[in-house]
């Protein structure tokens, strides 16, 4: 009998998505809000959080990791 095991689908929170996106950077790096939002949307297309909420989380996370932030998400 073939039984396919299903792995549970884990929905990451917006904060976890932001942390994951910023994990590729180091202290002192500058983060583009547009690039971070694009990375989050690619990683989790079903993420229902607004861009403004994601930017808030990006800023809080980046500041906590001593990173700079470039606010370029509205210049699309």
Buried (B, 14 or more C-beta within 10 A) or exposed (E): EEEEEEEEEEEBEBEEBBBBBBEEBEEEEEBBBBBBBBBBBEEBEEBEBEBEEBBBBBBEBBEEBEBEBEEEBEEE
